[in-house]
């Protein structure tokens, strides 16, 4: 046997031995506690985190003006795993208002973008993208 083969065999045996040492040696299932679990009570959030009280650091976010837009003909992959061929995604005021197949109603006056051959994953945010977050020369927000 070569030196490499001897070393490989020794390492394999060592790994096998260590994995055997890592077991508990028991096969019995852990016993359930005789005392039933207590139901956790909802606790109110501290002031400032409850969403009702104003914060000392109010958000400065203001959505930029945008046109209602419909993306038509794309393959749409939803967060539930549904794949919609020839799908439609309608966005208005920065929010997704409709997702569906080719029968999805598109409101009148909406800008339509042909997305055939493209994929859309509505609701998934690419937090590193710089386009569309703010107006850039030649790119509308």
C-alpha positions in Angstrom: 0.0 0.0 0.0 1.3 3.5 -0.9 1.9 6.2 1.7 -1.1 8.1 0.4 -3.3 5.0 0.7 -2.2 4.3 4.2 -2.9 7.9 5.3 -6.3 7.8 3.6 -7.2 4.6 5.4 -6.1 5.9 8.8 -8.1 9.1 8.3 -11.2 7.1 7.3 -10.9 4.8 10.4 -10.4 7.8 12.7 -13.5 9.5 11.3 -15.5 6.3 11.7 -14.3 5.9 15.3 -15.1 9.5 16.2 -18.6 9.3 14.7 -19.3 6.2 16.8 -18.2 8.1 19.9 -20.7 10.9 19.2 -23.8 8.7 19.7 -25.6 8.4 23.0 -26.0 4.7 22.7 -29.7 4.9 23.6 -32.7 4.4 21.4 -35.5 5.4 23.8 -37.5 8.4 23.0 -37.3 11.3 25.4 -40.2 11.3 27.9 -42.7 14.0 27.6 -43.0 16.4 30.6 -45.9 15.4 32.9 -46.7 19.1 33.3 -48.6 20.6 30.3 -46.9 23.5 28.5 -48.2 26.9 29.7 -49.7 29.1 27.1 -47.6 32.2 26.4 -49.5 35.4 26.9 -49.1 38.2 24.4 -47.3 41.1 25.9 -47.6 44.7 24.7 -44.7 46.1 22.8 -42.7 48.9 24.5 -43.8 52.4 23.7 -42.3 53.5 20.4 -42.3 50.0 19.0 -46.0 49.5 19.0 -46.6 51.3 15.7 -49.2 53.5 17.4 -46.9 55.9 19.2 -44.8 58.3 17.2 -41.1 57.7 17.2 -38.4 60.1 18.0 -37.0 59.2 14.5 -40.0 59.4 12.1 -39.5 58.0 8.6 -38.4 60.4 5.9 -39.5 58.0 3.2 -41.8 59.5 0.6 -42.7 57.5 -2.5 -41.7 59.1 -5.8 -44.4 59.9 -8.4 -44.9 56.9 -10.7 -47.3 55.7 -13.4 -49.5 52.6 -13.0 -47.7 49.9 -14.9 -48.7 46.4 -16.1 -46.0 43.8 -17.0 -47.5 41.4 -19.5 -46.4 38.1 -20.9 -43.7 37.2 -18.4 -43.2 34.0 -16.5 -44.3 34.9 -13.0 -42.9 33.0 -10.0 -44.9 33.8 -6.9 -43.7 33.6 -3.3 -45.9 30.5 -2.8 -44.0 28.7 -5.6 -46.8 29.0 -8.2 -45.4 29.5 -11.7 -47.7 31.5 -14.0 -46.9 31.4 -17.7 -47.8 34.4 -19.8 -48.5 36.2 -16.5 -49.6 39.7 -15.7 -48.3 41.9 -12.8 -49.9 45.3 -12.2 -48.2 47.9 -10.0 -49.8 51.1 -8.9 -48.6 53.7 -6.4 -45.6 51.5 -5.6 -47.7 48.5 -4.7 -48.5 45.3 -6.5 -52.3 45.4 -7.1 -52.7 42.4 -9.3 -50.9 39.1 -10.2 -52.4 36.5 -12.4 -52.6 34.8 -15.8 -53.3 36.4 -19.2 -57.0 36.8 -18.2 -56.0 39.3 -15.4 -57.8 42.6 -15.9 -55.6 45.6 -16.7 -57.0 49.0 -15.7 -57.5 51.6 -18.4 -54.7 54.1 -18.9 -52.0 51.8 -17.4 -48.5 51.8 -19.1 -48.1 48.3 -20.5 -44.6 46.7 -20.7 -44.1 43.6 -22.9 -42.2 41.2 -20.6 -42.3 38.1 -22.8 -39.2 36.0 -22.2 -38.6 37.6 -18.8 -39.2 36.3 -15.3 -40.9 38.3 -12.6 -40.8 37.5 -8.9 -43.4 40.0 -7.4 -42.7 41.1 -3.9 -39.1 40.0 -3.8 -36.9 43.0 -3.2 -33.4 43.4 -4.5 -32.1 45.7 -1.8 -28.9 46.4 -3.6 -30.4 47.6 -6.9 -29.7 51.3 -7.6 -32.1 51.6 -10.5 -35.7 52.5 -9.8 -35.0 53.6 -6.3 -34.5 57.2 -7.3 -34.5 59.0 -10.6 -31.4 58.6 -12.7 -30.5 60.2 -16.0 -32.4 58.2 -18.6 -34.2 56.0 -16.0 -37.5 56.9 -14.5 -38.2 55.9 -11.0 
